[in-house]
């Protein structure tokens, strides 16, 4: 009898732990890892971040598997909605398939007019100034072949924020665009690595519906350089200790 009661208690403990984890993941914080360099220099490949789920309210995408309705045929809208601000770094589901997670920075709000001219952003005909600063040295093995890892880095004066951005080369398609007019209830996003980011400048991503925004990127809780999370034996030499618990700006 004691063995049976112990087994049932263990099952109950596991069940409670699973429910608690689901509730925390759905309503408070969810961990994500950074798989690409589109947000360099501010987020690096191998960063692990916490995203707050309560920052902008809750939609179907706030919950595991989008509640089985990624396209929003049955469940749509946001609850306890709060509006994102320009400059927020957000995780969202791409409108193309409503399944893939992306992380970018919000540049344009509903109703804004956005245009890129010679690599500089204009919002509602206001030019966003930027200043060249020291080069960013990229130690990501997958991108060292480009200029030996040396990247042009700028400080962008984005309203009340100063944001570090990268600009690899001049004259790309994304450096000069037509005017974008952000529709109602949608947002225009860009990566900080301006020449190496699939974002709202491209049809494959486009404008991001408010429902698709999962949450706000808050801070880095772990970071590995050129190694995988499960390669524990590499941690002593691959952990970026200076990035642990760093707030995302």
Rosetta blueprint (number, residue, H / E / L):
1 X L
2 X H
3 X H
4 X H
5 X H
6 X H
7 X H
8 X H
9 X H
10 X H
11 X H
12 X H
13 X H
14 X H
15 X H
16 X H
17 X H
18 X H
19 X H
20 X H
21 X H
22 X H
23 X H
24 X H
25 X H
26 X H
27 X H
28 X L
29 X E
30 X E
31 X E
32 X E
33 X E
34 X L
35 X L
36 X L
37 X L
38 X L
39 X L
40 X L
41 X L
42 X L
43 X L
44 X L
45 X L
46 X L
47 X E
48 X E
49 X E
50 X E
51 X E
52 X E
53 X L
54 X L
55 X L
56 X L
57 X L
58 X E
59 X L
60 X H
61 X H
62 X H
63 X L
64 X H
65 X H
66 X H
67 X H
68 X H
69 X L
70 X L
71 X L
72 X L
73 X L
74 X L
75 X L
76 X L
77 X L
78 X L
79 X E
80 X L
81 X L
82 X L
83 X L
84 X L
85 X L
86 X L
87 X L
88 X L
89 X E
90 X E
91 X E
92 X E
93 X E
94 X L
95 X L
96 X L
97 X L
98 X L
99 X L
100 X L
101 X E
102 X E
103 X E
104 X E
105 X E
106 X E
107 X E
108 X E
109 X L
110 X L
111 X L
112 X L
113 X E
114 X E
115 X E
116 X E
117 X E
118 X L
119 X L
120 X E
121 X E
122 X E
123 X E
124 X L
125 X L
126 X E
127 X E
128 X L
129 X L
130 X E
131 X E
132 X E
133 X E
134 X E
135 X E
136 X E
137 X E
138 X L
139 X L
140 X L
141 X H
142 X H
143 X H
144 X L
145 X L
146 X L
147 X H
148 X H
149 X H
150 X E
151 X E
152 X E
153 X E
154 X E
155 X E
156 X E
157 X E
158 X E
159 X L
160 X L
161 X E
162 X E
163 X E
164 X E
165 X E
166 X E
167 X L
168 X L
169 X L
170 X L
171 X L
172 X L
173 X H
174 X H
175 X H
176 X L
177 X L
178 X L
179 X L
180 X E
181 X E
182 X L
183 X L
184 X L
185 X L
186 X E
187 X E
188 X E
189 X E
190 X E
191 X L
192 X L
193 X E
194 X L
195 X L
196 X L
197 X L
198 X L
199 X L
200 X L
201 X L
202 X L
203 X L
204 X L
205 X L
206 X L
207 X L
208 X E
209 X E
210 X H
211 X H
212 X H
213 X E
214 X E
215 X E
216 X E
217 X E
218 X E
219 X E
220 X E
221 X E
222 X E
223 X E
224 X E
225 X L
226 X L
227 X L
228 X L
229 X L
230 X L
231 X L
232 X H
233 X H
234 X H
235 X H
236 X H
237 X H
238 X H
239 X E
240 X L
241 X H
242 X H
243 X H
244 X L
245 X L
246 X E
247 X E
248 X L
249 X L
